[in-house]
Amino acid sequence: MTKRWTKRPEGSNWGDWGENDQLGRINLIGTEQTRLGAAEVREGKNFCLSLPLDFPGGNVMSPVRHPPALRPVIRNDAPYYNYIWRDFDARFPDIAADDAVLLYTQYSTQWDSLAHRGSMFDVDGSGEDKPVYYNGFRANEDITMDEDHTTCAKALGIENMAVHGVQGRGVMVDLHSEFGDFPRHEVSYDDLMRVLDKDGIQVETGDILCLWVGLDQIIMGMQGKPDDSIKRAGAVLDGHDKRLLNWITDSGISAIISDNLAIEAVGKTLADDYCGSSLPLHEHCLFKLGLPLGELWNLSALAKWLRAHNRYRFFLTAPPLRLTGAVGSPVTPIATV
């Protein structure tokens, strides 16, 4: 078998967990990390960290993603919804409902899989860039779409993360208290270090980093009818800050989660001579490190409770759907304190 790559991107961890690894930094969430997370349970109080999956609402935040559409299953050529069995067989008094859903996997509270973002890179040292994803898995070979537009991530699909499980220690960083809602602030390495120091937060290997910026409150307040201001609200990480990216590498965190759209700034105006990823934090995390990103989570109630109780750690259970071949997944995470 020909090796997928002989050259890996600078700063990447390709191959560190084996040539065929499809989990990346999720490998850091092992039995010890699960025990550390469980040790944070003192009150037995749970928080649901998912938005309603039809929120934010509309297409203001992302014109290419749409809210879930529920439709009835068809049975006996009739909608199987408020279905009166007696109309088809007089013996049965039952009424039934069964539905199907068209679901954009990254419309609302979500995980990005490692097949969500790749890059053009010279993986074999031939001088020719190839379209590849984490650990050198190939576009059109491993992550495929046929002529009927049927898609399948034969490698790096979200099901790998689901089977491994995502259950460990979450660490909450309250960026909202520091930077507010408006104007949107791009958080630098210095900014983040100042907040961590101010709040006495320690981040350790395997921790799941959660960044609360307050956008979830704005989304819920708009009640499914957001306006354009939502795209200018809430702090985001500065994906162009090299020191911040290096800290993500060195910190040993297993994943990053936020209540904003993409962790970093989407739609940022770049110089005409800029050459590089449009989302450099995505490139660094998903492509180089195999570090999954969770977006549009509902963190406000948990963040406020933790601050009020002088805590920042909690037990997080957040497996994606075991949806074979998907490049993202809705998630209904539960935090327990």
C-alpha positions in Angstrom: 0.0 0.0 0.0 1.3 3.4 -1.0 1.7 5.8 2.0 -0.8 8.6 1.9 1.9 11.1 2.8 5.6 11.3 3.2 5.6 15.0 4.2 3.4 16.5 6.8 2.5 20.1 7.3 4.7 22.2 9.6 3.2 22.2 13.1 1.0 19.2 12.5 0.7 16.0 14.5 0.0 13.7 11.5 1.1 10.2 12.3 1.6 10.7 16.0 -1.3 8.3 16.7 -0.5 6.1 13.7 -0.6 6.5 10.0 -4.4 5.6 9.8 -5.5 7.7 12.8 -8.9 9.3 12.3 -9.4 10.8 15.8 -6.7 13.4 16.2 -6.7 15.1 19.5 -9.8 13.2 20.6 -7.3 10.4 21.4 -6.4 12.5 24.4 -9.8 11.8 26.0 -9.1 8.4 27.5 -10.1 6.7 30.7 -8.2 9.0 33.0 -9.7 12.1 31.4 -13.1 10.7 31.8 -12.4 10.1 35.5 -11.1 13.6 35.9 -14.4 14.9 34.4 -16.5 12.7 36.5 -14.7 14.0 39.6 -16.1 17.5 38.9 -19.6 16.3 39.6 -20.5 17.6 43.1 -24.1 18.8 42.8 -25.5 16.4 40.2 -27.0 19.4 38.4 -27.3 19.1 34.6 -27.2 21.8 31.9 -28.4 21.2 28.3 -25.8 22.9 26.1 -27.8 22.7 22.8 -29.8 25.5 21.2 -33.1 24.4 19.7 -31.9 22.9 16.4 -34.1 25.3 14.4 -32.2 28.2 15.9 -30.6 30.6 15.0 -33.5 30.7 12.5 -33.5 31.8 8.9 -30.3 32.1 6.9 -28.7 35.3 8.2 -25.7 33.5 9.8 -25.1 31.1 6.9 -26.9 31.5 3.6 -26.1 27.9 2.6 -27.5 26.2 5.6 -31.2 25.9 6.4 -33.3 25.0 9.5 -34.5 21.4 9.9 -37.6 20.5 7.8 -39.9 17.9 9.2 -42.1 15.8 6.9 -44.4 12.8 7.5 -43.4 9.3 6.6 -45.8 7.9 3.9 -47.6 4.7 4.7 -50.3 3.1 2.5 -50.0 6.1 0.2 -51.0 8.4 3.1 -49.1 10.7 5.5 -48.3 8.6 8.5 -49.0 11.5 10.9 -52.1 11.7 13.0 -52.7 8.4 11.1 -56.0 6.8 12.1 -55.5 3.0 11.7 -59.3 2.4 11.8 -59.5 4.1 8.3 -57.4 1.2 7.0 -58.4 -1.6 9.3 -61.5 -1.3 11.5 -60.0 -3.6 14.2 -57.4 -1.1 15.3 -58.1 2.0 17.4 -54.6 3.3 17.2 -53.4 6.7 16.1 -49.8 7.2 15.0 -47.3 9.7 13.9 -43.9 9.2 12.3 -41.6 11.8 10.7 -38.6 12.3 8.5 -36.2 15.2 8.7 -34.0 17.1 6.2 -31.2 18.2 8.5 -28.3 20.4 7.7 -25.7 18.9 10.1 -24.0 22.2 10.9 -26.9 24.6 11.0 -27.2 24.8 14.8 -25.4 23.3 17.8 -22.8 21.1 16.1 -19.5 19.3 15.9 -17.2 19.7 12.9 -15.6 16.4 11.9 -12.0 16.3 10.7 -13.4 15.9 7.2 -15.0 19.4 7.4 -11.9 21.4 6.3 -8.7 20.4 4.5 -6.1 22.1 2.5 -4.0 22.0 -0.7 -0.7 20.5 0.4 2.3 18.7 -1.1 2.0 15.5 0.9 4.4 13.4 -1.2 7.1 16.0 -1.7 6.6 16.0 -5.5 6.2 19.8 -5.7 2.5 19.4 -6.5 -0.2 20.3 -4.0 -3.0 17.8 -3.5 -6.4 18.3 -1.9 -6.1 16.5 1.5 -7.5 16.4 5.0 -6.1 15.5 8.4 -3.5 12.8 8.3 -3.3 13.0 4.5 -6.7 11.5 3.7 -7.5 12.4 0.1 -10.4 14.4 -1.3 -12.3 12.4 -4.0 -10.7 9.1 -2.7 -11.4 9.1 1.0 -13.9 11.9 1.2 -16.1 11.4 -1.9 -19.1 12.7 -3.8 -20.5 10.8 -6.8 -22.2 12.1 -9.9 -25.6 12.0 -8.1 -24.1 14.2 -5.3 -24.2 11.4 -2.8 -21.5 12.2 -0.3 -19.5 10.0 2.1 -16.5 10.6 4.3 -15.1 7.1 4.0 -12.4 8.3 6.4 -12.6 11.0 9.1 -16.4 10.8 9.2 -18.1 12.0 12.4 -18.9 8.4 13.4 -15.3 7.9 14.5 -15.8 10.5 17.1 -19.1 9.0 18.1 -17.7 5.5 18.6 -14.8 6.7 20.7 -17.2 8.9 22.8 -16.8 12.5 23.9 -17.0 12.4 27.7 -14.4 14.3 29.8 -13.5 17.4 31.6 -14.8 20.7 30.2 -13.1 24.0 31.1 -15.2 27.2 30.8 -13.6 30.5 29.8 -15.9 33.5 30.2 -15.0 35.8 27.4 -18.4 37.6 27.5 -17.7 39.2 30.9 -14.4 40.6 29.4 -15.4 41.7 25.9 -19.3 42.0 25.9 -21.5 41.8 22.9 -20.5 44.7 20.7 -18.3 45.4 18.9 -17.1 42.0 18.0 -13.6 41.6 19.5 -10.9 39.3 18.0 -9.3 37.7 21.0 -5.5 37.5 20.7 -3.1 35.3 22.6 -2.5 38.1 25.1 -6.2 38.6 25.6 -6.8 35.0 26.3 -3.9 34.7 28.7 -5.1 37.7 30.6 -8.5 36.2 31.0 -7.1 32.8 32.1 -4.8 34.5 34.6 -7.5 36.9 35.9 -10.0 34.0 36.5 -7.3 31.5 37.8 -8.0 29.0 35.0 -5.7 26.2 34.4 -5.9 24.2 31.2 -4.4 20.7 31.1 -3.8 18.0 28.5 -7.1 16.4 27.3 -9.3 19.2 28.6 -12.2 20.4 26.4 -12.0 24.1 26.1 -15.3 26.0 26.1 -15.4 29.7 25.2 -18.5 31.6 26.2 -19.0 34.8 24.2 -22.7 35.6 24.8 -23.9 35.0 21.3 -26.2 32.2 22.5 -28.1 34.8 24.6 -28.5 37.0 21.5 -29.7 34.1 19.4 -32.3 33.0 21.9 -33.4 36.6 22.4 -34.1 37.0 18.7 -36.5 34.1 18.9 -35.7 32.5 15.6 -35.7 35.8 13.6 -32.1 37.1 13.7 -31.1 40.3 12.0 -27.7 41.1 10.4 -26.3 42.4 13.7 -25.8 38.9 14.9 -22.9 38.5 12.5 -21.1 41.4 14.3 -21.7 40.3 17.9 -19.7 38.4 20.4 -16.0 37.7 20.7 -14.1 35.4 18.3 -10.6 34.1 18.4 -8.0 35.8 16.2 -7.1 32.9 13.9 -4.3 35.0 12.4 -2.5 35.2 15.7 0.4 32.7 15.5 1.0 32.8 19.2 -2.6 31.9 19.8 -2.3 29.0 17.4 0.9 27.8 19.0 -0.8 27.9 22.4 -3.6 25.7 21.1 -0.9 23.2 20.0 1.1 23.4 23.3 -1.9 23.4 25.6 -2.9 19.8 24.8 -6.6 20.6 24.7 -8.7 17.9 22.9 -11.4 20.2 21.4 -12.6 23.8 21.3 -16.2 24.8 21.8 -18.0 28.1 21.6 -21.4 29.6 21.3 -20.3 31.6 18.2 -20.5 30.6 14.6 -16.9 29.4 13.8 -14.7 30.0 16.9 -12.8 32.5 14.7 -13.9 35.5 12.6 -15.9 34.6 9.5 -16.1 37.0 6.6 -13.1 39.0 7.7 -11.7 41.4 5.2 -8.2 40.4 4.2 -5.5 42.3 2.3 -5.3 41.9 -1.4 -1.9 40.3 -1.2 -2.9 37.9 1.6 -2.2 34.2 0.7 -3.4 31.6 3.1 -6.5 29.9 4.6 -9.7 31.9 4.8 -10.2 30.3 8.2 -6.7 29.8 9.6 -7.8 28.5 13.0 -9.9 25.8 11.2 -6.9 24.9 9.1 -4.7 24.7 12.2 -7.1 22.7 14.3 -9.0 20.4 11.9 -6.4 20.0 9.2 -3.1 20.0 11.1 -4.0 18.9 14.7 -7.1 16.8 14.2 -8.7 19.0 16.9 -12.5 19.1 16.4 -14.5 22.3 16.8 -17.9 22.7 18.4 -19.9 25.7 17.3 -23.2 27.5 18.3 -23.4 25.8 21.7 -25.7 27.1 24.4 -23.3 27.9 27.2 -24.7 30.9 29.0 -26.6 29.2 31.9 -23.6 26.9 32.6 -21.1 29.8 32.4 -23.1 32.0 34.7 -23.6 29.1 37.2 -19.9 28.3 37.2 -18.9 31.9 37.8 -21.4 32.3 40.6 -20.0 29.2 42.3 -16.4 30.1 41.7 -15.8 27.1 39.5 -14.7 26.7 35.9 -14.5 22.9 35.4 -17.3 20.5 34.8 -18.2 17.0 33.4 -19.1 17.2 29.7 -20.9 14.4 27.7 -21.1 15.4 24.1 -21.1 12.5 21.5 -22.1 13.4 18.0 -24.6 11.3 16.1 -23.2 8.0 14.8 -24.0 9.2 11.3 -21.7 7.2 9.0 -19.8 9.3 6.5 -21.0 12.7 7.7 -18.6 15.6 8.0 -20.5 17.3 10.8 -23.2 16.5 13.3 -25.8 18.1 15.5 -25.2 17.4 19.2 -27.2 17.7 22.4 -24.4 18.1 25.0 -24.9 17.7 28.7 -22.8 19.4 31.3 -22.9 18.1 34.9 -21.6 20.0 37.9 
